[in-house]
Amino acid sequence: MLGKGGIRESDLKVREWGGGVLGGEAAARHYFGVDASRVSTAEASRLAAMIPSPRYYDGHGVTPALRERSEVLRQRIRRVRIP
């Protein structure tokens, strides 16, 4: 179970990423040209960093704030150990 701010798989399936892009799979294709199963750690962290306001970033591109948040998330992803 995730906490209040956690991201659930079901959230990613229905999230709107701007420009009519619906779901994580479509976002991976739209932003990186690959299936969601093939995104890199950096790409995954970029998508996760966009979650608070994906439509904003769809229109404004990669901002310094998005780059910084992506890097923080990428560093945290590296420390996660999947059982």
Backbone torsions as a table, in degrees:
resi	resn	phi	psi	omega
1	MET	NA	134.5	179.0
2	LEU	-95.3	154.4	177.3
3	GLY	-72.4	-175.9	-176.4
4	LYS	-54.5	-38.7	-177.1
5	GLY	-94.2	6.4	-176.5
6	GLY	-71.3	154.9	177.7
7	ILE	-103.1	123.8	178.3
8	ARG	-103.4	153.9	179.2
9	GLU	-55.7	-39.7	-179.7
10	SER	-63.9	-32.0	176.2
11	ASP	-62.6	-42.4	-177.1
12	LEU	-68.5	-29.9	-178.5
13	LYS	-70.8	-25.9	-176.2
14	VAL	-113.8	-3.5	-177.9
15	ARG	-65.1	140.8	177.8
16	GLU	-96.8	125.3	-173.7
17	TRP	-104.9	12.2	179.5
18	GLY	95.5	151.1	176.3
19	GLY	58.3	31.0	179.5
20	GLY	77.3	11.5	179.3
21	VAL	-86.3	115.4	-177.0
22	LEU	-116.8	124.1	175.2
23	GLY	92.7	156.2	-178.4
24	GLY	-62.8	-38.4	179.6
25	GLU	-62.4	-47.3	178.9
26	ALA	-64.8	-36.1	178.6
27	ALA	-65.0	-42.3	178.1
28	ALA	-60.1	-42.8	178.9
29	ARG	-67.8	-43.1	-177.4
30	HIS	-64.6	-49.3	-173.5
31	TYR	-86.0	-31.2	-172.6
32	PHE	-125.5	-6.7	177.3
33	GLY	70.5	23.8	179.7
34	VAL	-135.4	161.7	173.0
35	ASP	-66.7	153.6	-179.0
36	ALA	-57.7	-32.0	-179.4
37	SER	-69.6	-10.9	-175.7
38	ARG	-112.7	5.1	179.1
39	VAL	-68.7	146.5	176.9
40	SER	-78.5	172.1	176.2
41	THR	-61.2	-41.4	179.5
42	ALA	-64.3	-40.7	179.3
43	GLU	-68.0	-41.7	177.9
44	ALA	-62.2	-41.2	179.6
45	SER	-68.0	-33.6	177.6
46	ARG	-65.2	-45.2	178.4
47	LEU	-62.3	-44.2	179.7
48	ALA	-62.0	-38.7	180.0
49	ALA	-67.5	-25.5	-180.0
50	MET	-77.3	-18.0	-170.0
51	ILE	-53.0	-40.2	-179.6
52	PRO	-60.0	-27.6	-176.4
53	SER	-156.4	64.3	-175.2
54	PRO	-62.2	-33.5	178.9
55	ARG	-66.1	-35.7	176.6
56	TYR	-59.9	-50.3	-177.2
57	TYR	-70.0	-28.1	176.0
58	ASP	-63.0	-35.9	-179.7
59	GLY	-87.0	-25.6	-175.0
60	HIS	-107.2	-8.1	-179.8
61	GLY	73.8	-159.4	-177.2
62	VAL	-83.1	113.4	179.2
63	THR	-97.9	164.1	175.5
64	PRO	-56.9	-38.7	179.2
65	ALA	-65.0	-40.6	178.4
66	LEU	-65.9	-41.9	178.1
67	ARG	-59.5	-44.7	-179.0
68	GLU	-65.4	-46.7	-179.8
69	ARG	-64.6	-38.2	177.7
70	SER	-60.1	-42.4	-179.5
71	GLU	-65.2	-41.9	177.1
72	VAL	-59.2	-46.6	179.8
73	LEU	-65.2	-38.5	179.3
74	ARG	-62.4	-40.8	177.4
75	GLN	-64.2	-39.3	178.9
76	ARG	-68.8	-38.1	178.5
77	ILE	-58.9	-40.1	-179.8
78	ARG	-59.3	-30.1	-177.3
79	ARG	-85.7	-11.8	-178.5
80	VAL	-73.7	131.4	177.2
81	ARG	-113.3	118.5	179.5
82	ILE	-85.5	125.0	-177.6
83	PRO	-67.0	NA	NA
